[in-house]
């Protein structure tokens, strides 16, 4: 039996949480034995460094913490979750469905670097987590491609000026979106367009595309 670790990714304000919930419900309804995970795990002790970073304890701009350091904060949280929560599920062949994973750092943290450093950084990141830490590598990554200008509007409606240092930095979010498209191409991630002609597609249409990818993966 093949193991499946399916990850849904998107920049802030992409509607990812909504799509993750709908997708999880569809997987459950299909009868698959599935474990849902969401990263970071903000309520757990293992995410303390992530929370300190995002609330600005180490600097009020994302670039104040270099991408290698920031990535280790998130990696520690994922490692703790694997060892204490879902290692047995993975080894027992449950479908693992993640709302964000290592792949988020490939997008958000690599955007702090010049383009020529993208591949060296992502190769380091994936080797660190999947080989050195021993975390499972995703078998399928789905990126929700929401235009940044639309993401900004969604973020403003959701939280005003109370977001973290990533969400409040519009220039940074633009770079993250640009870098995400390059990472999708580099590593063969699935890209689902969330807008057409400047207008957001319906939640149902977007989810239909996602489910086509997910159930195609589960048939493998």
Buried (B, 14 or more C-beta within 10 A) or exposed (E): EEEBBBBBBBBBBBBBBEBBBBBBEBBBEEEBEBBBBBBBBEEBEBBEBBBEBBEBEBEEBBBBBEBBEBBBBBBBBBBBBBEEEBBEBBEEEBBBBBBBBBBBBBBBBBBBBEEEEBBEBBEBBBEBBBEEBEBBBBBBBBBBBBBBEBBBEBBEEEBEEEBBBBBBBEEBBBBBBBBBBBBBEEBEBBBBEBBEEEEBBEEEBBBEBBBEBBEEBBEE
